[in-house]
Amino acid sequence: MTKNPLFSAFFFLVLTSALWSQDAPPTVYAESFRHDATRITEESFEMKLGSENPTYRELIKDARGHDRFVFTVTPQVLEGRNEIVAWQARLVDLQHAMYDNILMTSQEPSSEAQNNLWRLDPRLYTAVPVAARRVTKVDGFYVTMQITAHHFTPLDSPYLDSMMVHVDFKHSDPRTTLPP
C-alpha cells in the first residue's frame, strides 16, 4: 500500500489545528458603553494580587502623555468576612469620573458574560471562564485581561489567596493576534 503525501500533510494539519485549538484559551469580547475617540499610550503589565497586596492601581496616559484613566483592581469579599472570593477591575476616566467603571457594556449590572469581563473570578460556573482572554473595546483602544495563575486556600475552598493577571492596553484589536 502506497502512502499519499498530500493526504498525510492534510491529516497532519487537521490534527495540529485540533490540538492547537484545545490549548488556545477562549476569548470573550465586549464593547464598553463608552464610544469616544480617546487614544491612550499603549502599555502592558502583570499584576500579582494576594492577601498582602490585595489592591492594584495604575494610571493610564492618553496619547499626549497626560494621566487620563485610572485602572484599579480591588478584592471582593463576602459581607462581614475577610476572605477574598474574586477581584474586580475598574477603569475610570479622570475627565468624566461620573462613570464608575467604563469596562462595563452597560451601566446596569447583568449576569451576561460580556458585561462581567471586569470580574476576575476563577471559581467554577462563573459567567467568564477562568482561562478566557477578556477583551473590552473602550473608546479608541482595547483592554485585555487574562488570569495567568490563581490559588485557593484551602485548595477546595472558594477563598483566594493569590492571583496573577496579565493586562494590555493597546490600540489594535488583540483578537487578530495570538495570545501572550
Backbone as JSON, one array per atom type, in Angstrom:
{
  "sequence": "MTKNPLFSAFFFLVLTSALWSQDAPPTVYAESFRHDATRITEESFEMKLGSENPTYRELIKDARGHDRFVFTVTPQVLEGRNEIVAWQARLVDLQHAMYDNILMTSQEPSSEAQNNLWRLDPRLYTAVPVAARRVTKVDGFYVTMQITAHHFTPLDSPYLDSMMVHVDFKHSDPRTTLPP",
  "N": [[0.84, -1.17, 0.0], [0.65, 2.16, -0.91], [1.58, 5.37, 0.34], [-0.14, 8.41, 0.32], [1.27, 11.5, -0.09], [0.01, 13.99, -0.01], [-2.4, 13.48, 1.32], [-1.33, 12.73, 3.81], [-0.13, 15.14, 4.64], [-2.4, 16.78, 4.83], [-3.83, 15.43, 6.85], [-2.02, 15.78, 8.98], [-2.14, 18.61, 9.29], [-4.85, 18.96, 10.04], [-4.9, 17.52, 12.47], [-2.96, 18.95, 13.96], [-4.13, 21.53, 14.06], [-6.42, 20.93, 15.5], [-5.36, 20.12, 17.98], [-4.02, 22.5, 18.69], [-6.17, 24.27, 18.92], [-7.37, 23.27, 21.18], [-5.6, 24.03, 23.15], [-5.57, 26.79, 23.03], [-6.7, 29.6, 24.79], [-10.13, 30.53, 25.45], [-11.64, 33.46, 24.0], [-13.32, 36.23, 25.18], [-15.29, 38.81, 24.14], [-16.18, 42.25, 24.38], [-17.86, 45.42, 24.1], [-17.45, 48.58, 25.51], [-19.88, 50.69, 27.1], [-19.14, 53.2, 26.58], [-18.3, 55.18, 23.86], [-16.06, 56.79, 22.56], [-13.46, 58.79, 21.07], [-11.04, 58.68, 22.31], [-7.59, 58.11, 22.67], [-4.87, 56.12, 23.92], [-1.7, 55.79, 25.66], [0.05, 53.01, 24.81], [0.42, 50.14, 26.86], [1.65, 47.37, 28.86], [1.28, 45.11, 31.58], [1.91, 43.07, 34.47], [-0.03, 41.89, 37.06], [0.32, 41.08, 40.46], [-1.57, 39.81, 42.71], [-2.65, 39.45, 46.1], [-3.18, 38.37, 49.52], [-1.48, 39.98, 50.99], [-1.04, 42.1, 49.27], [-3.62, 43.23, 48.19], [-4.83, 45.12, 46.5], [-4.61, 47.01, 43.42], [-3.3, 49.66, 41.47], [-3.13, 51.71, 38.65], [-2.09, 54.37, 36.67], [-3.24, 55.4, 33.56], [-2.08, 56.75, 30.64], [-3.05, 59.26, 28.23], [-2.84, 59.69, 24.63], [-1.26, 61.95, 24.4], [0.33, 61.84, 26.59], [-0.67, 62.56, 29.06], [-2.09, 61.96, 32.3], [-4.96, 60.09, 32.14], [-6.79, 58.0, 32.62], [-7.69, 55.88, 35.37], [-6.82, 52.76, 36.4], [-7.97, 50.28, 38.41], [-7.79, 47.53, 40.68], [-9.59, 45.68, 42.92], [-10.22, 43.7, 45.87], [-12.92, 41.35, 46.15], [-14.94, 40.6, 48.77], [-16.8, 38.47, 50.99], [-19.71, 39.64, 52.67], [-19.08, 40.9, 55.86], [-16.88, 39.28, 56.2], [-13.35, 38.39, 55.71], [-12.17, 36.94, 53.73], [-11.09, 36.57, 50.38], [-12.98, 36.3, 47.47], [-12.99, 36.94, 44.81], [-11.58, 39.24, 42.38], [-12.05, 42.65, 41.37], [-11.95, 44.59, 38.5], [-11.59, 47.97, 37.54], [-12.08, 50.74, 35.4], [-11.67, 54.09, 35.22], [-12.44, 57.18, 33.8], [-10.6, 59.99, 34.21], [-11.41, 62.52, 33.46], [-14.11, 62.3, 33.24], [-15.4, 61.33, 35.68], [-17.86, 60.53, 36.58], [-18.75, 58.14, 35.67], [-18.68, 54.97, 36.93], [-17.35, 52.6, 36.13], [-15.91, 52.05, 33.2], [-15.37, 49.74, 31.87], [-17.53, 48.2, 31.62], [-20.29, 46.93, 29.67], [-22.73, 48.03, 29.84], [-24.33, 50.4, 31.93], [-25.85, 49.27, 33.8], [-25.95, 46.54, 36.02], [-25.56, 43.09, 35.05], [-26.0, 39.56, 34.37], [-24.78, 38.61, 32.13], [-22.03, 37.32, 30.29], [-20.45, 39.1, 28.72], [-20.8, 41.52, 30.03], [-19.43, 41.19, 32.31], [-16.67, 41.03, 32.23], [-14.88, 42.43, 33.72], [-14.93, 41.29, 36.2], [-12.83, 39.33, 37.97], [-12.94, 36.32, 38.48], [-12.21, 33.19, 39.43], [-13.68, 30.95, 40.13], [-15.62, 27.92, 39.64], [-18.29, 27.72, 37.26], [-18.77, 30.44, 36.69], [-19.62, 33.5, 34.95], [-17.66, 34.12, 33.06], [-15.14, 32.11, 31.76], [-12.26, 30.98, 33.63], [-9.78, 30.83, 32.25], [-10.13, 32.49, 30.11], [-9.37, 34.99, 27.65], [-10.03, 38.27, 28.23], [-11.41, 40.7, 26.47], [-11.99, 44.05, 26.04], [-13.36, 46.67, 24.27], [-12.78, 50.03, 24.56], [-13.59, 53.28, 23.99], [-11.17, 54.46, 21.78], [-9.44, 52.29, 22.05], [-8.2, 49.08, 23.28], [-8.71, 46.92, 26.04], [-7.19, 44.24, 27.51], [-7.45, 41.49, 29.59], [-6.12, 38.77, 31.35], [-6.28, 36.01, 33.4], [-3.51, 34.51, 34.72], [-2.58, 32.89, 36.69], [-3.78, 31.42, 39.71], [-4.73, 30.85, 43.15], [-6.31, 28.92, 45.6], [-7.09, 28.9, 49.12], [-8.08, 26.98, 51.76], [-7.29, 24.45, 49.25], [-9.71, 23.33, 48.28], [-11.59, 25.24, 48.77], [-13.63, 28.26, 48.31], [-12.07, 30.49, 48.6], [-9.69, 32.85, 47.75], [-6.13, 33.18, 47.77], [-4.21, 34.22, 46.19], [-3.53, 35.73, 42.98], [-2.55, 36.07, 39.62], [-2.48, 38.37, 36.98], [-2.43, 39.21, 33.6], [-2.27, 42.22, 31.84], [-3.18, 44.26, 29.11], [-3.1, 47.34, 27.4], [-4.0, 48.45, 24.42], [-3.94, 49.74, 21.02], [-4.66, 48.29, 18.78], [-6.84, 45.62, 17.74], [-6.78, 42.91, 19.82], [-7.74, 40.42, 19.24], [-6.98, 39.71, 16.75], [-4.41, 38.89, 16.93], [-2.05, 36.5, 18.29], [-2.52, 35.02, 21.56], [-0.84, 36.14, 24.66]],
  "CA": [[0.0, 0.0, 0.0], [1.45, 3.39, -1.0], [1.04, 6.5, 1.09], [-0.34, 9.63, -0.44], [1.87, 12.58, 0.71], [-0.96, 15.07, 0.14], [-3.3, 13.06, 2.4], [-0.56, 12.78, 5.07], [0.03, 16.55, 5.01], [-3.72, 17.25, 5.23], [-4.11, 14.81, 8.14], [-1.16, 16.45, 9.96], [-2.68, 19.95, 9.53], [-6.09, 18.83, 10.8], [-4.54, 17.1, 13.82], [-2.26, 20.06, 14.6], [-5.07, 22.61, 14.36], [-7.31, 20.46, 16.58], [-4.61, 20.18, 19.23], [-3.76, 23.91, 19.0], [-7.41, 24.91, 19.35], [-7.65, 22.83, 22.54], [-4.7, 24.74, 24.04], [-5.82, 28.22, 22.98], [-7.77, 29.99, 25.72], [-11.24, 31.21, 24.78], [-11.64, 34.91, 24.07], [-14.64, 36.83, 25.36], [-15.16, 40.19, 23.66], [-17.29, 43.16, 24.67], [-17.59, 46.84, 23.87], [-17.9, 49.44, 26.58], [-20.98, 51.6, 26.79], [-18.5, 54.44, 26.16], [-17.81, 55.16, 22.48], [-15.4, 58.06, 22.31], [-12.29, 58.6, 20.21], [-9.85, 58.83, 23.14], [-6.49, 57.17, 22.46], [-4.02, 56.01, 25.1], [-0.33, 55.33, 25.47], [-0.02, 51.56, 24.99], [1.26, 49.55, 27.91], [1.34, 46.02, 29.35], [1.84, 44.85, 32.91], [1.49, 41.85, 35.17], [-0.43, 42.18, 38.44], [0.43, 39.98, 41.42], [-2.51, 40.14, 43.79], [-2.68, 38.48, 47.18], [-3.67, 38.92, 50.79], [-0.55, 41.03, 51.4], [-1.17, 43.2, 48.31], [-4.92, 42.91, 47.59], [-5.3, 46.12, 45.54], [-3.66, 47.44, 42.4], [-3.71, 50.92, 40.86], [-2.23, 52.11, 37.56], [-2.55, 55.49, 35.87], [-3.11, 55.16, 32.12], [-1.91, 58.04, 29.98], [-3.63, 59.42, 26.9], [-1.84, 59.71, 23.55], [-0.38, 63.11, 24.61], [1.16, 61.59, 27.75], [-1.3, 63.06, 30.28], [-2.89, 60.99, 33.05], [-6.34, 60.2, 31.65], [-7.61, 56.96, 33.22], [-7.12, 55.13, 36.48], [-7.19, 51.34, 36.37], [-7.8, 49.73, 39.76], [-8.28, 46.18, 40.95], [-9.85, 45.57, 44.36], [-10.76, 42.39, 46.22], [-14.33, 41.17, 46.51], [-15.04, 39.74, 49.95], [-18.16, 38.23, 51.45], [-20.1, 40.6, 53.69], [-18.72, 40.52, 57.22], [-15.74, 38.34, 56.18], [-12.11, 38.93, 55.16], [-11.67, 36.07, 52.67], [-11.27, 37.08, 49.02], [-13.62, 35.33, 46.57], [-12.7, 37.37, 43.44], [-11.11, 40.61, 42.29], [-12.85, 43.44, 40.44], [-11.18, 45.61, 37.79], [-12.36, 49.15, 37.18], [-11.39, 51.76, 34.62], [-12.39, 55.35, 35.38], [-11.92, 58.31, 33.04], [-10.39, 61.08, 35.16], [-12.14, 63.7, 33.0], [-15.54, 62.01, 33.35], [-15.42, 60.39, 36.8], [-19.23, 60.16, 36.95], [-18.94, 56.73, 35.3], [-17.99, 54.15, 37.92], [-16.5, 51.6, 35.51], [-16.18, 52.05, 31.76], [-15.12, 48.41, 31.32], [-18.83, 47.53, 31.52], [-21.01, 47.16, 28.41], [-23.92, 48.78, 30.21], [-24.18, 50.94, 33.28], [-26.69, 48.44, 34.65], [-25.39, 45.2, 36.23], [-26.26, 41.96, 34.43], [-25.27, 38.3, 34.52], [-24.2, 38.25, 30.84], [-20.57, 37.24, 30.32], [-19.85, 40.3, 28.14], [-20.85, 42.64, 30.96], [-18.72, 40.8, 33.53], [-15.25, 40.8, 31.97], [-14.15, 43.14, 34.77], [-14.9, 40.44, 37.4], [-11.78, 38.31, 37.87], [-13.48, 35.3, 39.37], [-11.8, 31.89, 38.89], [-14.49, 29.82, 40.6], [-16.39, 27.2, 38.63], [-19.65, 28.18, 36.94], [-18.9, 31.88, 36.61], [-20.03, 33.95, 33.63], [-16.5, 34.13, 32.17], [-14.2, 31.06, 32.17], [-11.04, 31.47, 34.25], [-8.68, 30.94, 31.29], [-10.51, 33.35, 28.98], [-8.83, 36.34, 27.41], [-11.15, 39.2, 28.36], [-11.09, 41.84, 25.62], [-13.02, 45.09, 26.07], [-13.05, 47.87, 23.5], [-13.19, 51.25, 25.24], [-13.21, 54.42, 23.17], [-10.35, 54.07, 20.64], [-8.4, 51.34, 22.45], [-8.66, 47.79, 23.8], [-8.15, 46.46, 27.32], [-7.2, 42.78, 27.59], [-7.04, 40.94, 30.89], [-6.12, 37.31, 31.39], [-5.78, 35.41, 34.64], [-2.44, 33.58, 34.36], [-2.41, 31.95, 37.81], [-4.58, 31.72, 40.9], [-4.59, 29.82, 44.17], [-7.3, 28.92, 46.66], [-6.65, 28.37, 50.4], [-7.52, 25.71, 51.31], [-7.47, 24.18, 47.82], [-11.1, 23.0, 47.93], [-12.46, 26.32, 49.24], [-13.85, 29.33, 47.34], [-11.32, 31.66, 49.04], [-8.43, 33.06, 47.03], [-5.04, 33.84, 48.47], [-3.37, 34.92, 45.22], [-3.91, 35.71, 41.57], [-1.71, 36.84, 38.69], [-3.28, 38.79, 35.83], [-1.72, 39.97, 32.57], [-3.13, 43.29, 31.33], [-2.68, 45.04, 27.96], [-3.84, 48.47, 26.85], [-3.48, 48.51, 23.05], [-4.79, 50.38, 20.01], [-5.13, 47.3, 17.81], [-7.72, 44.58, 18.25], [-5.95, 41.77, 20.18], [-8.31, 39.16, 18.71], [-6.31, 39.4, 15.48], [-3.06, 38.41, 17.22], [-2.02, 35.35, 19.18], [-2.48, 35.39, 22.98], [0.52, 36.2, 25.24]],
  "C": [[0.89, 1.24, 0.0], [0.76, 4.51, -0.24], [0.94, 7.72, 0.19], [0.22, 10.79, 0.39], [0.9, 13.75, 0.93], [-1.94, 14.75, 1.28], [-2.6, 13.15, 3.75], [-0.41, 14.22, 5.55], [-1.3, 17.13, 5.5], [-4.07, 16.72, 6.62], [-3.31, 15.49, 9.24], [-1.71, 17.84, 10.29], [-3.97, 19.89, 10.35], [-5.79, 18.47, 12.25], [-3.88, 18.24, 14.59], [-3.23, 21.17, 14.97], [-6.04, 22.19, 15.47], [-6.61, 20.53, 17.93], [-4.36, 21.62, 19.65], [-5.02, 24.57, 19.52], [-7.79, 24.47, 20.76], [-6.8, 23.6, 23.55], [-4.98, 26.24, 24.08], [-6.95, 28.59, 23.94], [-8.91, 30.66, 24.95], [-11.08, 32.73, 24.93], [-13.07, 35.38, 24.2], [-14.49, 38.31, 25.07], [-16.41, 40.99, 24.03], [-16.87, 44.57, 24.29], [-18.21, 47.63, 25.0], [-19.11, 50.25, 26.13], [-20.43, 52.95, 26.32], [-17.93, 54.29, 24.76], [-17.27, 56.54, 22.13], [-14.2, 57.78, 21.42], [-10.99, 58.7, 20.99], [-8.84, 57.72, 22.84], [-5.6, 57.21, 23.7], [-2.58, 55.72, 24.69], [-0.35, 53.84, 25.77], [0.9, 51.12, 26.12], [0.74, 48.16, 28.29], [1.95, 45.88, 30.73], [1.23, 43.58, 33.47], [1.16, 42.25, 36.6], [-0.27, 40.92, 39.28], [-0.4, 40.38, 42.63], [-2.46, 39.05, 44.85], [-3.18, 39.13, 48.45], [-2.76, 40.03, 51.31], [-0.65, 42.27, 50.52], [-2.49, 43.01, 47.54], [-5.43, 43.92, 46.56], [-4.18, 46.5, 44.58], [-4.2, 48.73, 41.8], [-2.66, 51.33, 39.83], [-2.86, 53.3, 36.84], [-2.26, 55.19, 34.4], [-3.09, 56.52, 31.43], [-2.61, 58.07, 28.62], [-2.49, 59.52, 25.88], [-0.87, 60.89, 23.69], [0.51, 62.95, 25.84], [0.6, 62.12, 29.05], [-2.07, 61.94, 30.97], [-4.35, 61.16, 32.66], [-7.28, 59.2, 32.33], [-6.91, 56.42, 34.45], [-7.72, 53.73, 36.42], [-6.93, 50.8, 37.77], [-8.36, 48.32, 39.81], [-8.39, 46.07, 42.47], [-10.44, 44.2, 44.66], [-12.26, 42.44, 46.47], [-14.35, 40.18, 47.66], [-16.51, 39.55, 50.29], [-18.47, 39.2, 52.58], [-19.77, 40.07, 55.09], [-17.54, 39.57, 57.31], [-14.51, 39.04, 55.6], [-11.61, 38.12, 53.96], [-12.04, 36.64, 51.3], [-11.9, 35.98, 48.16], [-13.38, 35.69, 45.11], [-12.04, 38.75, 43.53], [-11.95, 41.32, 41.25], [-11.97, 44.54, 39.84], [-12.12, 46.76, 37.43], [-11.46, 50.09, 36.37], [-12.26, 53.02, 34.7], [-11.67, 56.42, 34.58], [-11.8, 59.48, 34.01], [-11.1, 62.37, 34.75], [-13.65, 63.53, 33.09], [-15.74, 60.97, 34.46], [-16.82, 59.98, 37.23], [-19.53, 58.71, 36.58], [-18.06, 55.87, 36.2], [-16.99, 53.18, 37.28], [-16.8, 51.52, 34.02], [-15.74, 50.75, 31.08], [-16.44, 47.64, 31.14], [-19.49, 47.86, 30.18], [-22.26, 48.0, 28.63], [-23.69, 49.3, 31.62], [-25.03, 50.18, 34.29], [-26.04, 47.07, 34.82], [-26.22, 44.13, 35.51], [-25.41, 40.71, 34.63], [-24.62, 37.85, 33.21], [-22.67, 38.29, 30.93], [-19.93, 38.53, 29.81], [-19.88, 41.49, 29.09], [-20.13, 42.32, 32.28], [-17.24, 40.51, 33.3], [-14.37, 41.44, 33.04], [-14.09, 42.34, 36.07], [-13.87, 39.34, 37.19], [-12.09, 37.23, 38.9], [-13.16, 33.92, 38.81], [-12.63, 30.7, 39.37], [-15.23, 29.16, 39.44], [-17.74, 27.87, 38.43], [-19.81, 29.7, 37.01], [-19.22, 32.26, 35.17], [-18.89, 33.88, 32.62], [-15.53, 33.05, 32.65], [-12.88, 31.64, 32.67], [-9.92, 31.69, 33.24], [-8.96, 31.91, 30.15], [-9.67, 34.61, 28.9], [-10.04, 37.26, 27.38], [-10.77, 40.46, 27.6], [-12.27, 42.81, 25.63], [-12.55, 46.27, 25.25], [-13.65, 49.07, 24.24], [-12.69, 52.41, 24.38], [-12.4, 53.94, 21.96], [-9.24, 53.1, 21.0], [-9.05, 50.09, 23.03], [-7.95, 47.48, 25.11], [-8.3, 44.94, 27.34], [-6.7, 42.38, 28.97], [-7.11, 39.42, 30.79], [-5.51, 36.83, 32.69], [-4.74, 34.36, 34.23], [-2.16, 32.57, 35.47], [-3.33, 32.4, 38.94], [-4.45, 30.55, 41.87], [-5.64, 30.0, 45.25], [-6.67, 28.37, 47.95], [-7.84, 28.2, 51.31], [-7.93, 25.43, 49.86], [-8.92, 23.94, 47.43], [-12.08, 24.08, 48.4], [-12.69, 27.35, 48.13], [-13.01, 30.58, 47.64], [-9.95, 31.73, 48.38], [-7.37, 33.64, 47.96], [-4.1, 34.54, 47.51], [-3.93, 34.78, 43.81], [-2.91, 36.56, 40.78], [-2.55, 37.12, 37.46], [-2.39, 39.58, 34.89], [-2.7, 40.97, 31.97], [-2.43, 44.01, 30.18], [-3.64, 46.17, 27.66], [-3.23, 48.72, 25.47], [-4.46, 49.23, 22.13], [-5.39, 49.36, 19.05], [-5.94, 46.21, 18.49], [-6.89, 43.32, 18.56], [-6.51, 40.43, 19.68], [-7.68, 38.78, 17.39], [-4.89, 38.92, 15.67], [-3.14, 37.23, 18.18], [-1.97, 35.82, 20.63], [-1.06, 35.39, 23.51], [0.96, 34.87, 25.77]]
}
